[in-house]
Structures are given as C-alpha cells and as structure tokens.
Amino acid sequence: MTSDKKLFYFLNKYFVKIREETLKTGIRII
C-alpha cells in the first residue's frame, strides 16, 4: 500500500465517522 492510498483510506474512514456523528446529532456541517 502506498502512502497516498493509506492517507486516502484514513481520510475516507474519518469522513464517514464524522458523517455518522453528524446524522446522529442532526447537525449539518457541510
């Protein structure tokens, strides 16, 4: 795995987590 792919994977995971939290609280960040 290249560092670029690793970074992309990490950011994607992080974004999904943020999105789940957002849906739970009902607050729209984006």
GROMACS elastic network, one bead per residue, 0.5 to 0.9 nm:
[ bonds ]
;  ai    aj funct       b0    kb
    1     4     6  0.81691   500
    1     5     6  0.63464   500
    1     6     6  0.65349   500
    2     5     6  0.53369   500
    2     6     6  0.62631   500
    2     7     6  0.86474   500
    3     7     6  0.60284   500
    3     8     6  0.85189   500
    4     7     6  0.51294   500
    4     8     6  0.61599   500
    4     9     6  0.85632   500
    5     8     6  0.50104   500
    5     9     6  0.60228   500
    5    10     6  0.85074   500
    6     9     6  0.50924   500
    6    10     6  0.61507   500
    6    11     6  0.86234   500
    7    10     6  0.50851   500
    7    11     6  0.61249   500
    7    12     6  0.84805   500
    8    11     6  0.51596   500
    8    12     6  0.60119   500
    8    13     6  0.85373   500
    9    12     6  0.51253   500
    9    13     6  0.61601   500
    9    14     6  0.85605   500
   10    13     6  0.51573   500
   10    14     6  0.61115   500
   10    15     6  0.85740   500
   11    15     6  0.60144   500
   11    16     6  0.85722   500
   12    15     6  0.50908   500
   12    16     6  0.62235   500
   12    17     6  0.86449   500
   13    16     6  0.52104   500
   13    17     6  0.62781   500
   13    18     6  0.87376   500
   14    17     6  0.51155   500
   14    18     6  0.62431   500
   14    19     6  0.85725   500
   15    18     6  0.50929   500
   15    19     6  0.60613   500
   15    20     6  0.86272   500
   16    20     6  0.61831   500
   16    21     6  0.86796   500
   17    20     6  0.51649   500
   17    21     6  0.63457   500
   17    22     6  0.86001   500
   18    21     6  0.51432   500
   18    22     6  0.61017   500
   18    23     6  0.87052   500
   19    23     6  0.62103   500
   19    24     6  0.85833   500
   19    28     6  0.89011   500
   19    29     6  0.87379   500
   20    23     6  0.51774   500
   20    24     6  0.61993   500
   20    25     6  0.87711   500
   21    24     6  0.50461   500
   21    25     6  0.62910   500
   21    26     6  0.83636   500
   21    27     6  0.86630   500
   22    25     6  0.53538   500
   22    26     6  0.57670   500
   22    27     6  0.53805   500
   22    28     6  0.62270   500
   22    29     6  0.72283   500
   23    27     6  0.68147   500
   23    28     6  0.77049   500
   24    27     6  0.80154   500
   25    28     6  0.86805   500
